Amino acid sequence: MKKRIEWIDIARGIAIIAVIIGHSLGNYFPGKFANFIYAFHMPIFFILSGYLYHQQDSKKLMKKSFLNLIVPYIATVSLELCIIIFNRIVPNPVLAPSRAHSIKEFMVSIVYAAGADTQIGSHHIQAIGALWFLIAMFFGIQLFNQIMKLNIQKHSLIVKGVLTMLCSLVGIFSARYVTLPFALQPSLLSQIFFFFGFVVKKYQLIDKFGTVLIIISMALWLIDSQFNLFGFVNAAAKNTWLAVLVGMLSSMVVIKFSIFLDRVLSFSMTLWMKRILEFWGSQSLLILCFHLIDLDMVQIWPVVVGKLSVVSYTFAIICGILYRIAFASFFAISMPKIPLLRNLYMNRQYPLKNLLKK
């Protein structure tokens, strides 16, 4: 198994916690703090994937991506379906779906796999929720690989950069009129972030991203957060062009901060903090999946926030966030001990093919 890059795990750890926070703000959403978080918490995953990208055989990449992205998607929606059925048999206030109103509606959502509600004729299709990310990453990396494999003789990188930008533009403009299935619009939008990550690696831009650029990026990030909520799922913002630019710059700031943390937290007194961030980052996909089960199917967070709001709503939201981090982290810690599920969610460590051989 390849040695993991610690600062990348730290950056992913920060990003996945930002995702959980963004989904747990209650009445503070929408707002400036949410705008600040949403500016980077999705773009950075695609940027880091672009940073790690290398050309691959299309079939091998599709197989690997299917096992690491689509299988967890199927596993998660299957668990959610079990919860829906259980709630029909044994009605209870804890395992109670908040998104799906019927099994049929949920099955349609699974197949359509869009992160936003959509209307096709007289048929309303419920969003699958934030699981759209797995589908978008799957299709996004296939498309990016095809673009980067193009045999272009002159100005190859420039042409490929233009192609990724055109794909992103198609995603942005088409989303204004229709929500396509299979998270295709965020898949298209992701191309410019994949490419940016690739260029950052190729030209070692992290080392060149100095203090002045960090200050400028932070200033733009703060300005953007005053009004601009970047909805990656529907490729939309009040100012989409600023959102894309700030998505790149804010991600670079987080990357630089992650490299800083990798260095300063390596001492014995603070090493545990670094290990926690690395764990969250290395298990970010698993944490995302179980956070979404909690978000859509478990009704503990509303109880926590409701009960503690009598003390302070801000205090209640903080406790709600801590609960959601603990919920997802518990399953990430426990997963290696759960047969079958560990093969579905942790294919790299517990290959699914080994299970099928038994």
C-alpha positions as CSV (number, residue, x, y, z in Angstrom):
1,M,0.0,0.0,0.0
2,K,1.3,3.5,-0.9
3,K,2.5,5.7,2.0
4,R,-0.1,8.3,2.7
5,I,0.8,12.0,2.4
6,E,0.1,13.3,5.9
7,W,-0.7,16.9,5.1
8,I,-3.3,15.7,2.5
9,D,-5.0,13.6,5.1
10,I,-5.0,16.7,7.4
11,A,-6.5,18.8,4.7
12,R,-9.2,16.2,4.0
13,G,-9.8,15.9,7.7
14,I,-10.4,19.6,8.0
15,A,-12.7,19.5,4.9
16,I,-14.9,16.6,6.1
17,I,-15.3,18.3,9.5
18,A,-16.3,21.4,7.6
19,V,-18.9,19.4,5.7
20,I,-20.4,18.1,9.0
21,I,-20.4,21.6,10.4
22,G,-22.0,23.0,7.3
23,H,-24.8,20.5,7.6
24,S,-25.4,21.2,11.3
25,L,-25.8,25.0,11.5
26,G,-29.5,25.0,12.1
27,N,-30.9,28.5,12.0
28,Y,-27.4,29.9,11.3
29,F,-27.8,28.5,7.8
30,P,-27.7,30.4,5.4
31,G,-25.3,32.9,6.7
32,K,-21.8,34.3,6.5
33,F,-20.2,31.5,8.4
34,A,-21.9,28.9,6.2
35,N,-20.7,30.9,3.1
36,F,-17.2,30.8,4.5
37,I,-17.3,27.0,4.9
38,Y,-19.1,26.2,1.6
39,A,-16.4,28.2,-0.3
40,F,-13.9,25.4,0.2
41,H,-15.3,22.2,1.7
42,M,-16.3,20.6,-1.7
43,P,-13.7,22.2,-4.1
44,I,-10.8,21.0,-1.9
45,F,-11.7,17.3,-2.3
46,F,-11.5,17.7,-6.1
47,I,-8.4,19.8,-6.0
48,L,-6.6,17.2,-3.9
49,S,-7.7,14.4,-6.2
50,G,-6.3,16.5,-9.1
51,Y,-3.1,17.0,-7.2
52,L,-2.7,13.2,-6.8
53,Y,-3.9,12.4,-10.3
54,H,-1.8,10.4,-12.8
55,Q,-2.9,9.0,-16.2
56,Q,-4.5,5.6,-15.9
57,D,-6.0,3.0,-18.1
58,S,-9.6,3.8,-18.5
59,K,-10.9,0.3,-17.6
60,K,-8.7,0.0,-14.5
61,L,-9.7,3.5,-13.3
62,M,-13.4,2.8,-13.8
63,K,-13.1,-0.5,-11.9
64,K,-11.1,1.1,-9.0
65,S,-13.5,4.1,-8.8
66,F,-16.5,1.8,-8.9
67,L,-15.2,-0.2,-5.9
68,N,-14.1,2.9,-3.9
69,L,-17.1,5.2,-4.8
70,I,-20.1,3.4,-6.2
71,V,-20.0,0.4,-3.9
72,P,-20.0,2.7,-0.8
73,Y,-22.9,4.6,-2.4
74,I,-24.9,1.4,-2.9
75,A,-24.0,0.3,0.6
76,T,-25.2,3.6,2.1
77,V,-28.5,3.8,0.3
78,S,-29.1,0.1,1.2
79,L,-28.6,0.9,4.8
80,E,-30.9,3.9,4.5
81,L,-33.5,1.7,2.8
82,C,-33.3,-0.8,5.7
83,I,-33.9,2.1,8.1
84,I,-36.9,3.3,6.1
85,I,-38.4,-0.3,6.1
86,F,-37.6,-0.7,9.8
87,N,-39.4,2.5,10.5
88,R,-42.5,1.3,8.6
89,I,-42.6,-1.9,10.6
90,V,-41.6,-0.4,14.0
91,P,-42.5,3.4,14.0
92,N,-40.1,5.2,16.3
93,P,-38.8,8.8,16.8
94,V,-35.1,7.9,16.5
95,L,-34.7,5.9,13.3
96,A,-37.1,8.1,11.4
97,P,-36.3,9.2,7.8
98,S,-36.5,13.0,7.3
99,R,-36.0,13.0,3.5
100,A,-37.8,10.0,1.9
101,H,-41.6,10.0,2.1
102,S,-42.0,6.6,0.5
103,I,-39.9,3.6,-0.5
104,K,-40.8,4.2,-4.2
105,E,-39.7,7.8,-4.0
106,F,-36.5,6.8,-2.3
107,M,-35.7,4.2,-5.0
108,V,-36.3,6.8,-7.7
109,S,-33.9,9.1,-5.9
110,I,-31.3,6.4,-5.7
111,V,-31.4,5.7,-9.4
112,Y,-31.6,9.4,-10.5
113,A,-28.7,10.2,-8.0
114,A,-29.1,14.0,-8.1
115,G,-28.1,16.2,-5.1
116,A,-31.0,18.6,-5.7
117,D,-34.7,18.1,-6.1
118,T,-35.9,18.2,-9.7
119,Q,-39.1,18.1,-11.6
120,I,-39.6,16.1,-14.8
121,G,-43.0,16.9,-16.3
122,S,-45.4,16.2,-13.5
123,H,-43.0,13.9,-11.6
124,H,-41.1,15.3,-8.7
125,I,-37.7,13.6,-7.9
126,Q,-36.4,13.9,-4.4
127,A,-32.7,14.7,-4.0
128,I,-30.5,11.8,-2.8
129,G,-28.8,14.2,-0.4
130,A,-25.1,14.8,-0.1
131,L,-24.3,11.3,-1.4
132,W,-24.2,13.1,-4.8
133,F,-20.6,13.7,-4.0
134,L,-19.7,10.0,-4.5
135,I,-21.4,9.9,-7.9
136,A,-19.9,13.3,-9.0
137,M,-16.4,12.1,-8.0
138,F,-16.9,8.9,-9.9
139,F,-18.0,10.5,-13.2
140,G,-15.7,13.5,-12.7
141,I,-12.5,11.5,-12.4
142,Q,-13.4,9.4,-15.5
143,L,-14.0,12.5,-17.6
144,F,-10.9,14.2,-16.3
145,N,-8.8,11.1,-17.1
146,Q,-10.1,11.1,-20.7
147,I,-9.3,14.8,-21.1
148,M,-5.8,14.3,-19.8
149,K,-5.1,11.3,-22.0
150,L,-5.8,13.2,-25.2
151,N,-2.9,13.2,-27.5
152,I,-2.5,16.9,-28.3
153,Q,0.8,17.9,-30.0
154,K,0.9,21.6,-29.4
155,H,0.2,23.5,-26.2
156,S,-1.2,20.3,-24.7
157,L,-1.7,21.6,-21.1
158,I,-3.4,24.9,-22.3
159,V,-5.8,23.0,-24.5
160,K,-6.7,20.5,-21.8
161,G,-7.2,23.4,-19.4
162,V,-9.6,25.1,-21.8
163,L,-11.5,21.8,-22.2
164,T,-11.9,21.4,-18.4
165,M,-13.1,25.0,-18.3
166,L,-15.6,24.4,-21.0
167,C,-16.9,21.3,-19.2
168,S,-17.3,23.4,-16.0
169,L,-19.2,26.1,-18.0
170,V,-21.6,23.5,-19.4
171,G,-22.2,22.3,-15.8
172,I,-22.8,25.8,-14.5
173,F,-25.1,27.0,-17.3
174,S,-27.1,23.7,-17.7
175,A,-27.8,23.7,-14.0
176,R,-29.8,26.9,-14.4
177,Y,-32.4,25.1,-16.5
178,V,-32.5,21.4,-15.5
179,T,-31.0,19.1,-12.8
180,L,-29.4,16.2,-14.7
181,P,-29.2,12.7,-13.3
182,F,-26.1,11.0,-11.9
183,A,-24.8,14.3,-10.4
184,L,-23.6,15.2,-13.9
185,Q,-23.5,19.0,-13.3
186,P,-21.2,18.9,-10.3
187,S,-19.2,16.3,-12.2
188,L,-18.7,18.8,-15.0
189,L,-18.1,21.7,-12.6
190,S,-15.4,19.6,-10.9
191,Q,-13.2,19.5,-14.0
192,I,-11.7,22.9,-13.4
193,F,-10.9,22.0,-9.8
194,F,-9.3,18.7,-10.9
195,F,-7.2,20.6,-13.4
196,F,-6.2,23.3,-10.9
197,G,-5.0,20.6,-8.5
198,F,-3.0,18.9,-11.3
199,V,-1.4,22.3,-12.2
200,V,-0.6,23.0,-8.5
201,K,1.3,19.7,-8.4
202,K,3.0,20.0,-11.8
203,Y,4.4,23.5,-11.2
204,Q,4.9,23.1,-7.4
205,L,2.6,26.1,-6.7
206,I,2.2,25.3,-3.0
207,D,5.8,26.4,-2.4
208,K,5.2,29.5,-4.4
209,F,2.0,30.4,-2.6
210,G,3.6,32.8,-0.2
211,T,2.4,35.3,2.5
212,V,1.2,37.9,0.1
213,L,-1.0,35.5,-1.8
214,I,-2.3,34.0,1.4
215,I,-3.4,37.5,2.6
216,I,-5.0,38.3,-0.8
217,S,-6.8,34.9,-0.8
218,M,-8.1,35.4,2.8
219,A,-9.3,38.9,1.9
220,L,-11.2,37.6,-1.1
221,W,-12.5,34.6,0.9
222,L,-13.9,37.0,3.6
223,I,-15.5,39.3,0.9
224,D,-17.0,36.3,-0.8
225,S,-18.4,35.0,2.5
226,Q,-20.4,38.2,3.0
227,F,-22.9,37.2,0.3
228,N,-21.8,34.3,-1.8
229,L,-23.0,30.7,-0.9
230,F,-21.3,28.2,-3.3
231,G,-23.8,25.4,-3.9
232,F,-21.5,22.9,-5.6
233,V,-24.3,20.4,-5.9
234,N,-26.2,22.7,-8.3
235,A,-23.2,24.6,-9.6
236,A,-24.6,27.9,-8.4
237,A,-23.8,31.0,-6.4
238,K,-24.8,34.6,-6.5
239,N,-21.5,35.2,-8.3
240,T,-20.4,31.9,-9.7
241,W,-17.1,33.2,-11.1
242,L,-16.0,34.6,-7.8
243,A,-17.1,31.4,-6.1
244,V,-14.9,29.3,-8.4
245,L,-11.9,31.6,-7.9
246,V,-12.4,31.7,-4.1
247,G,-12.9,27.9,-4.1
248,M,-9.4,27.5,-5.5
249,L,-7.8,30.2,-3.4
250,S,-9.4,29.2,-0.1
251,S,-8.4,25.6,-0.7
252,M,-4.8,26.7,-1.2
253,V,-5.0,28.5,2.2
254,V,-6.4,25.4,3.8
255,I,-3.6,23.3,2.1
256,K,-0.9,25.7,3.4
257,F,-2.5,25.6,6.9
258,S,-2.5,21.8,6.7
259,I,1.2,21.7,5.9
260,F,1.8,24.1,8.8
261,L,-0.2,21.8,11.1
262,D,1.7,18.7,9.8
263,R,4.9,20.4,11.0
264,V,3.8,22.0,14.3
265,L,1.7,19.1,15.6
266,S,4.5,16.6,15.1
267,F,5.8,17.1,18.6
268,S,4.9,14.5,21.3
269,M,2.6,16.9,23.2
270,T,0.4,17.6,20.2
271,L,0.9,14.5,18.1
272,W,-2.5,13.1,19.1
273,M,-4.2,16.2,17.5
274,K,-2.4,15.5,14.3
275,R,-3.4,11.8,14.4
276,I,-7.0,12.7,14.8
277,L,-7.0,15.0,11.8
278,E,-5.2,12.4,9.8
279,F,-7.7,9.8,10.8
280,W,-10.6,11.9,9.8
281,G,-8.9,12.6,6.5
282,S,-8.0,9.1,5.7
283,Q,-11.5,7.9,6.5
284,S,-13.3,10.9,5.0
285,L,-15.4,8.9,2.6
286,L,-16.6,6.6,5.3
287,I,-17.3,9.5,7.7
288,L,-19.2,11.2,4.9
289,C,-21.4,8.2,4.3
290,F,-22.3,7.7,8.0
291,H,-22.7,11.4,8.6
292,L,-25.4,11.3,5.8
293,I,-27.1,8.4,7.4
294,D,-27.2,10.4,10.6
295,L,-28.3,13.5,8.7
296,D,-31.2,11.9,6.8
297,M,-32.3,8.9,8.9
298,V,-31.5,9.5,12.6
299,Q,-33.3,12.1,14.7
300,I,-30.9,12.5,17.6
301,W,-29.4,15.9,16.4
302,P,-32.8,17.7,16.6
303,V,-33.4,16.4,20.1
304,V,-29.9,17.5,21.2
305,V,-30.4,21.0,19.7
306,G,-34.0,21.2,21.0
307,K,-33.1,20.3,24.6
308,L,-30.0,22.5,24.8
309,S,-31.5,25.5,23.1
310,V,-33.0,26.5,26.5
311,V,-29.5,27.2,27.6
312,S,-28.2,28.9,24.4
313,Y,-28.9,28.2,20.8
314,T,-25.2,28.7,19.9
315,F,-24.3,26.2,22.7
316,A,-26.9,23.8,21.4
317,I,-25.5,24.0,17.8
318,I,-22.0,23.4,19.0
319,C,-23.1,20.4,21.0
320,G,-25.1,19.2,17.9
321,I,-22.0,19.5,15.8
322,L,-19.9,17.6,18.3
323,Y,-22.6,14.8,18.4
324,R,-22.5,14.5,14.6
325,I,-18.7,14.3,14.5
326,A,-18.8,11.7,17.2
327,F,-21.5,9.7,15.5
328,A,-19.6,9.5,12.2
329,S,-16.2,8.9,13.9
330,F,-17.6,6.0,15.9
331,F,-18.5,4.1,12.7
332,A,-15.2,5.0,11.1
333,I,-13.4,3.6,14.2
334,S,-15.6,0.5,14.3
335,M,-15.8,-0.3,10.6
336,P,-12.6,-2.5,10.5
337,K,-14.3,-4.8,13.0
338,I,-17.6,-5.2,11.1
339,P,-17.4,-8.0,8.5
340,L,-18.9,-7.3,5.1
341,L,-19.4,-3.6,5.7
342,R,-15.7,-3.1,6.0
343,N,-15.3,-4.7,2.5
344,L,-18.0,-2.4,1.1
345,Y,-16.6,0.8,2.6
346,M,-12.8,0.0,3.0
347,N,-12.0,-1.8,-0.2
348,R,-8.4,-0.7,-0.2
349,Q,-7.7,-2.3,3.2
350,Y,-10.3,-5.1,2.9
351,P,-10.7,-5.9,-0.8
352,L,-14.2,-6.9,-1.8
353,K,-12.8,-9.6,-4.1
354,N,-11.4,-11.4,-1.0
355,L,-14.9,-11.7,0.4
356,L,-16.3,-13.0,-2.9
357,K,-13.6,-15.7,-3.0
358,K,-14.8,-17.2,0.3
